[in-house]
Each structure stands twice: as structure tokens, then as C-alpha cells.
């Protein structure tokens, strides 16, 4: 039997395996309850994630304390609305997950200078060094040049 004929989609293929099928069921359930929470609560819930639903306890990952405070105010409303949709939620716990911060700065990659740019910065540094070796610009140029030398080795 050809796998492509038996399972037209990857999800159907994963659902057919015993061990993965329970994981897929849990993942689908969490996605469904997260979608329902997004419809029930205002737009600021979109940065939150449903981490677990177990024994009537819903664990929600929130990006910061401000969002956690807003959700705490809406917990009775959320429990009621989820109950109307058939979700057995008796308790809502919040977990601040700082790793989910969408505003986190991405580290800048280290860039190399071309030989011409290095030469130009070196000349500029020598001019500033003669006049004032303690200025912030002189120190910044020195750091740039010394960093370039380290990457060339």
C-alpha cells in the first residue's frame, strides 16, 4: 500500500500512529480552547498561550504581569463562557512566561568590515587619538577597529 494513497495529509498520517495520536489529540484540544479564549477575551489575549488543560485546571502562559492582571479580572467570565462551550474548566492558573515576549530584541549579528572601511576607520581613529584620546567617539572607533582585528585572525 502506498503511503500517499492511504494518508493524503501529514495530520492523517500522524493520527494513525498510536503514540503520536494521543499527542495530536491533546495538541488539537489545546488549539481549540486557545481559539475559543481568543474569541471570548479581548485582543490582548492573543499574546497568551494555553499550556495545559488537566483535571479541570486550565494553565495559561502570559507574556507579562500586566496581561496576567487583566486576565485575573476576567477569570469568572472566561470560566463561564468556556463552560457554555463545553470545556470543563473549574480553575484557571496563570504562568508568566518571559520567553514569549514578542518585543524582545534580536541579537545583532557581527558584521565584518571591508579592508577599505577598516583603513578609513583606522585613519579617522589616528586623527582623533592625536587630539583627544578620551572622547566617546575615539573609544568607539578603537573598539570597532580592535573588534575587526580579532575577526580577521
C-alpha positions, -999 to +999 in steps of 0.1 A: +000+000+000+013+034-010+016+059+019+005+088-002-027+070-012-035+058+024-028+092+041-033+123+019-022+147+046+005+147+072-020+151+100-039+120+090-006+101+089+003+112+124-032+104+137-028+068+126+001+061+149-008+050+185+018+070+204+015+102+183-023+101+180-027+109+217-003+138+214-021+150+183-054+149+201-040+169+230-025+195+206-058+199+188-076+202+220-053+230+232-055+248+199-093+247+201-095+260+236-070+287+228-091+298+198-122+299+220-103+320+246-092+344+218-129+348+208-140+353+244-114+377+257-102+410+241-073+413+217-046+414+244-052+376+250-036+370+216-002+371+232-012+343+256-010+305+251-029+276+266-002+254+281-024+226+296-059+216+305-059+188+331-085+178+357-105+210+352-074+233+356-065+255+327-029+267+326-024+299+306+010+312+296+010+350+297+038+373+284+039+397+315+023+407+348+001+434+332-017+408+310-019+384+340-037+411+360-062+417+332-069+380+328-073+376+366-101+402+364-118+382+337-114+346+351-150+342+362-163+354+329-138+332+310-148+301+331-184+307+324-181+312+287-158+282+283-183+261+303-210+271+279-188+259+250-183+225+268-149+229+283-146+216+318-126+245+333-130+249+371-097+267+378-075+290+358-039+293+366-016+318+350+021+314+343+042+344+333+065+331+305+091+358+298+104+338+268+072+346+250+080+383+249+073+395+213+091+427+220+124+411+228+153+425+207+170+400+185+208+400+188+226+418+160+249+396+140+286+406+140+295+421+107+329+423+092+344+455+078+358+456+043+395+463+041+388+498+027+363+506+055+389+493+081+416+515+066+392+546+066+383+540+103+419+535+112+429+569+097+400+586+114+409+570+147+445+581+144+433+617+138+410+617+168+436+599+190+461+628+184+436+654+195+416+638+223+421+601+232+393+602+259+363+612+238+335+587+234+340+587+196+377+579+199+369+550+222+341+537+199+365+538+169+391+520+189+366+493+199+355+489+162+390+486+149+401+461+176+370+440+171+378+439+134+414+428+140+400+399+162+377+387+134+405+387+108+428+364+128 
